[in-house]
């Protein structure tokens, strides 16, 4: 039924004059107890609902399945925001602009940082990926880690690995949705600089071994995948530091970034409904994105 023309200004006025109020959660309800990867975000003056989706950066391609609630969210949003804009991550020109910032200071190389056996492992993985020695051996190990983790077609144990972000990005492009990032690749490079090269090198080796364990079914990453499939975001938050070798650098790599994201998310949500896709390890716990959004006055609930 078509609305009468004189009703349109009235309805517009009413919709603008009744903003959603901020939500005040009891202190005991700030940290989420529900098991879910997909959350709706409303309240605090938002005109339309936005969504939060916990992703995982490595998953066997044949095990990837997008939740129905995410498909529904894609129908309702105008933008998909990742940790880093996937346009930037998949654009060769953007990646090349970061090369000058990717090298270790003082002429350091991977060989200087790793035991012989670990160095041999990294060299073999670089060869498999078509990364020659020389220039790539001088790169900051965490930059190399990002190169290894972004190839969704990399064969593992006869199968293939993908990232949830890459699959979601493909869907968002087909729907012609805007793409955005909560931080830039340049900022992530600055985060790398705050972590000693030796610690970065250990994280690189741990990550490569995790990829091998994913192929052979010999654990390390298996445990994280199980928690992900169980949608246990609090358990993921508690264990991901140890799994990825973060240790004392968890504040830099997780908590501080979570805190930085909240005002960015607020601006994006106020502008247009957005689906935020970030690593599931960022969602749970008292310093996770769900708790921080609730503290900021938003209603954050499991999306059905």
Secondary structure, DSSP 8 states (H G I E B T S, - for coil): ----HHHHHHHHHHHHHS--------GGGSS--S--SEEEEE-TT-SS-EEEEEE-S-EEGGG----HHHHHHHHH-SEEEEEE-HHHHT-HHHHHHTGGGSB-GGG--HHHHS-HHHHHHHHHHHHHHT--TTTGGGB-HHHHHHHHHT-TT-EETTEEEE-HHHHHHHHHHHTT-EEEEEE-HHHHHHHHHTS-HHHHHHHHHHHHHHHHHHHHT-STHHHHHHHHHTT-HHHHHHHHHHHTT-GGGHIIIIIHHHHHHHHHHHHHHHHS-EEEEEEGGGTSSTTSHHHHHHHTT-EEEE--
